[in-house]
Amino acid sequence: MTLLVVGASGFLGAEICRQAVAAGERVVGTYHSAAVAVPGVEARRLDVTDRSAVRALVTAVRPDAVVGTPYRYDDWAVTADGAAHIAVAAAEVGARLVHLSSDALHGGRPSPYLDDEPPSPVFPYGAAKAAAETAVRAIDPRAVLVRTSLIVGEGSKQIQLCRDALAGRATLFTDELRCPVDVVDVAAAVLELVPSGYAGPLNVAGPDAVSRAELGLLVARQEGIDPAGMKTTTSAASGLHRPTEVRLDSTRAANLLRTRLRGIRELLAS
């Protein structure tokens, strides 16, 4: 199988590449600025906002499957338009598409979100991710839309943020709840979904809902750091308008996949 990973220099994209190469697949990975650092990957530079460039690359590679992971937090063209360009190009060559989405497209509430619930974004990034899903589903109803949460693991920005907060260099929110998941687990789940017949949205997140501040305490316990100096606040006090409680119910994925989605308490057990 030839697998094209769009966004292969990113945290998740690189892990997907590593696992696919290890499985003996031919892997072509794209990057925009940071080079792809995974051995065995055929690296190609790509600007996903350039529709013609995306189509040209996909036509040249003719992959059996495409995994789309690119995003830029404050850039609609990359997050939304880029996803549409990838979907069109993949559909034209008949490639299986797995699109990486996010819990950011939900508005937040006390009860968990099921897989098929419609987006309810309350901030620009969430709106861009919702638009990306809408485009992908319209272009290719057979595509999988993997809705995931905070991705942790070695090299994770989320874990580094916790370390920075414990050192007094950053601040963690006490009112933003998410369901962290390990990058290895998400990547394995994505690769499992490639040959499957699953279509539509699927929650792929950990079973433990924790605040960013609770995540900081778990990191402190695992690494033997005194949490007394950890800086915390609320997103409301910071003037941010972002979803607070976003719990993804990943029961369907747990029943569908061989990959076990580990909770953050297990991952950071001391």
C-alpha positions as CSV (number, residue, x, y, z in Angstrom):
1,M,0.0,0.0,0.0
2,T,1.1,3.5,-0.7
3,L,0.1,5.9,2.1
4,L,0.2,9.7,1.7
5,V,0.5,11.5,5.0
6,V,-0.3,15.2,4.6
7,G,1.4,17.0,7.5
8,A,4.1,14.4,8.1
9,S,6.4,16.8,10.0
10,G,3.8,17.4,12.7
11,F,3.6,15.6,16.0
12,L,0.8,13.1,15.0
13,G,1.7,13.0,11.3
14,A,5.3,11.9,12.1
15,E,4.1,9.1,14.4
16,I,1.7,7.8,11.7
17,C,4.6,7.8,9.3
18,R,6.8,5.9,11.8
19,Q,4.2,3.2,12.4
20,A,3.4,2.8,8.7
21,V,7.0,2.5,7.7
22,A,7.5,-0.1,10.4
23,A,4.6,-2.0,9.0
24,G,6.4,-2.1,5.6
25,E,4.2,0.4,3.8
26,R,5.4,2.8,1.2
27,V,5.0,6.2,2.9
28,V,5.0,9.6,1.2
29,G,4.9,12.5,3.7
30,T,4.4,16.2,3.0
31,Y,5.7,19.2,4.9
32,H,5.5,22.9,4.6
33,S,8.4,24.4,6.5
34,A,9.8,21.9,9.0
35,A,11.4,18.9,7.2
36,V,10.1,15.4,7.7
37,A,12.4,13.7,10.1
38,V,11.1,10.1,9.8
39,P,13.5,7.6,8.1
40,G,12.0,5.7,5.2
41,V,9.5,8.5,4.3
42,E,9.5,10.0,0.8
43,A,9.3,13.7,1.8
44,R,7.5,16.2,-0.5
45,R,7.0,19.9,0.2
46,L,3.4,21.0,-0.1
47,D,1.3,24.1,0.5
48,V,-2.2,22.7,1.2
49,T,-3.8,26.1,0.5
50,D,-2.7,25.7,-3.2
51,R,-5.4,23.5,-4.7
52,S,-3.5,22.9,-7.9
53,A,-0.4,21.8,-6.0
54,V,-2.3,19.4,-3.9
55,R,-4.0,17.8,-6.9
56,A,-0.7,17.6,-8.8
57,L,1.0,15.9,-5.9
58,V,-1.8,13.4,-5.2
59,T,-2.0,12.6,-8.9
60,A,1.7,12.0,-9.1
61,V,1.8,9.8,-6.0
62,R,-1.5,8.0,-6.7
63,P,-1.8,6.8,-3.1
64,D,-4.1,4.0,-2.0
65,A,-4.9,6.0,1.1
66,V,-4.5,9.6,2.3
67,V,-4.2,10.7,6.0
68,G,-4.8,14.5,6.3
69,T,-3.4,16.0,9.5
70,P,-2.5,19.6,8.6
71,Y,-3.8,22.5,10.6
72,R,-2.8,26.0,11.7
73,Y,-4.5,27.3,14.8
74,D,-5.2,30.8,13.4
75,D,-5.3,30.1,9.7
76,W,-8.7,29.2,8.1
77,A,-7.1,28.6,4.7
78,V,-4.8,25.8,6.0
79,T,-7.3,24.2,8.4
80,A,-10.6,24.4,6.4
81,D,-9.7,25.1,2.8
82,G,-6.7,22.8,2.9
83,A,-8.8,19.9,4.1
84,A,-11.2,20.4,1.2
85,H,-8.3,20.5,-1.3
86,I,-7.0,17.2,0.1
87,A,-10.4,15.6,0.0
88,V,-11.0,16.6,-3.6
89,A,-7.6,15.3,-4.7
90,A,-8.0,12.0,-2.8
91,A,-11.4,11.4,-4.3
92,E,-10.2,12.0,-7.9
93,V,-7.7,9.2,-7.6
94,G,-10.0,6.9,-5.6
95,A,-7.9,7.0,-2.4
96,R,-9.2,6.1,1.0
97,L,-9.3,9.3,3.2
98,V,-8.8,9.6,6.9
99,H,-9.3,13.2,8.0
100,L,-8.0,14.3,11.4
101,S,-10.6,16.5,13.2
102,S,-10.8,17.8,16.7
103,D,-12.9,18.2,19.8
104,A,-12.5,22.0,19.3
105,L,-15.5,21.9,17.0
106,H,-17.8,21.4,20.0
107,G,-19.1,24.2,22.1
108,G,-18.7,22.5,25.5
109,R,-21.2,21.1,28.0
110,P,-21.2,18.8,31.1
111,S,-22.3,15.7,29.3
112,P,-20.1,13.8,26.8
113,Y,-20.3,14.2,23.1
114,L,-21.1,11.1,21.0
115,D,-19.5,10.5,17.6
116,D,-22.3,11.7,15.4
117,E,-23.2,14.9,17.1
118,P,-23.1,18.0,14.9
119,P,-20.4,20.6,15.4
120,S,-21.3,23.6,17.7
121,P,-18.2,25.8,17.5
122,V,-17.8,28.9,19.6
123,F,-14.4,30.2,18.5
124,P,-12.6,30.6,15.1
125,Y,-10.4,27.5,15.3
126,G,-13.4,25.3,16.1
127,A,-15.3,26.9,13.3
128,A,-12.5,26.1,10.9
129,K,-12.4,22.5,12.0
130,A,-16.2,22.2,11.6
131,A,-16.0,23.7,8.1
132,A,-13.3,21.2,7.3
133,E,-15.5,18.3,8.3
134,T,-18.4,19.7,6.4
135,A,-16.3,19.9,3.2
136,V,-14.8,16.5,3.6
137,R,-18.1,14.8,4.2
138,A,-19.7,16.6,1.2
139,I,-16.8,15.6,-1.1
140,D,-16.3,12.0,0.1
141,P,-19.0,10.5,2.2
142,R,-16.8,7.4,2.6
143,A,-14.1,9.3,4.5
144,V,-13.4,8.8,8.2
145,L,-13.3,11.9,10.4
146,V,-11.3,11.2,13.4
147,R,-12.3,13.5,16.2
148,T,-9.5,13.6,18.8
149,S,-8.5,15.6,21.9
150,L,-5.3,16.8,23.5
151,I,-2.5,14.6,22.1
152,V,0.2,13.7,24.5
153,G,3.4,11.7,24.4
154,E,7.1,12.2,24.0
155,G,7.6,15.6,22.5
156,S,4.1,16.7,23.1
157,K,3.5,20.5,23.3
158,Q,0.7,19.7,25.9
159,I,3.2,18.1,28.3
160,Q,5.8,20.8,27.8
161,L,3.1,23.4,28.6
162,C,2.6,21.6,31.9
163,R,6.3,21.6,32.6
164,D,6.4,25.3,31.9
165,A,3.5,26.0,34.2
166,L,5.1,24.0,37.0
167,A,8.2,26.2,36.5
168,G,6.1,29.4,36.6
169,R,6.6,30.2,32.9
170,A,3.1,29.4,31.7
171,T,-0.5,29.2,33.1
172,L,-2.9,26.2,33.0
173,F,-6.7,26.6,33.0
174,T,-8.7,24.9,35.7
175,D,-12.0,25.1,33.8
176,E,-11.0,23.5,30.4
177,L,-11.7,19.8,30.5
178,R,-10.5,17.5,27.7
179,C,-9.8,13.8,27.2
180,P,-6.1,13.4,26.5
181,V,-4.8,10.6,24.3
182,D,-1.4,9.3,23.5
183,V,0.0,10.0,20.1
184,V,1.0,6.3,19.6
185,D,-2.6,5.3,20.2
186,V,-4.1,7.8,17.9
187,A,-1.7,6.9,15.1
188,A,-2.4,3.2,15.5
189,A,-6.1,3.9,15.4
190,V,-5.8,5.9,12.2
191,L,-3.8,3.1,10.5
192,E,-6.4,0.6,11.6
193,L,-9.2,2.7,10.1
194,V,-7.5,3.0,6.7
195,P,-8.4,-0.6,5.5
196,S,-11.7,-0.5,7.4
197,G,-15.1,0.3,5.9
198,Y,-15.9,2.8,8.5
199,A,-17.3,6.2,7.3
200,G,-18.1,9.4,9.1
201,P,-17.1,10.9,12.4
202,L,-15.4,8.8,15.1
203,N,-14.3,9.9,18.5
204,V,-10.7,8.7,19.2
205,A,-9.7,10.0,22.6
206,G,-8.8,8.8,26.1
207,P,-11.3,7.7,28.7
208,D,-10.2,10.2,31.4
209,A,-11.6,13.8,31.3
210,V,-9.2,16.2,33.1
211,S,-8.6,19.9,33.2
212,R,-5.3,21.3,31.9
213,A,-4.5,22.1,35.6
214,E,-5.1,18.4,36.6
215,L,-2.9,17.3,33.7
216,G,-0.2,19.5,35.1
217,L,-0.5,17.8,38.5
218,L,-0.3,14.4,36.9
219,V,2.9,15.5,35.1
220,A,4.3,16.8,38.4
221,R,3.6,13.5,40.1
222,Q,5.2,11.4,37.4
223,E,8.3,13.6,37.1
224,G,8.7,14.2,40.8
225,I,8.2,18.0,40.5
226,D,6.8,20.0,43.4
227,P,3.5,21.4,42.1
228,A,3.4,24.3,44.6
229,G,4.6,26.8,42.1
230,M,2.2,25.8,39.3
231,K,0.4,28.8,37.8
232,T,-3.3,28.4,37.2
233,T,-6.3,30.5,36.1
234,T,-9.6,30.1,34.2
235,S,-10.1,30.7,30.5
236,A,-12.9,33.2,31.4
237,A,-10.5,35.2,33.6
238,S,-8.1,35.3,30.8
239,G,-10.7,36.8,28.5
240,L,-10.7,33.8,26.1
241,H,-13.9,32.6,24.5
242,R,-13.2,28.9,24.1
243,P,-15.2,25.8,25.0
244,T,-14.7,24.6,28.6
245,E,-16.0,21.1,29.2
246,V,-15.5,18.9,26.1
247,R,-15.7,15.2,26.8
248,L,-15.5,12.8,23.9
249,D,-17.3,9.5,24.4
250,S,-15.0,7.1,22.6
251,T,-17.0,3.9,23.3
252,R,-17.6,3.2,19.6
253,A,-13.9,3.4,18.8
254,A,-13.1,1.2,21.8
255,N,-15.5,-1.5,20.5
256,L,-14.4,-1.1,16.9
257,L,-10.7,-1.0,17.1
258,R,-8.0,-3.4,18.3
259,T,-6.0,-0.4,19.5
260,R,-6.6,0.4,23.2
261,L,-7.1,4.1,23.9
262,R,-5.3,4.6,27.2
263,G,-6.4,7.2,29.7
264,I,-4.1,9.9,30.9
265,R,-4.0,8.6,34.4
266,E,-2.6,5.3,33.1
267,L,-0.2,7.0,30.8
268,L,1.2,9.2,33.5
269,A,1.1,6.7,36.4
270,S,4.1,7.1,38.6
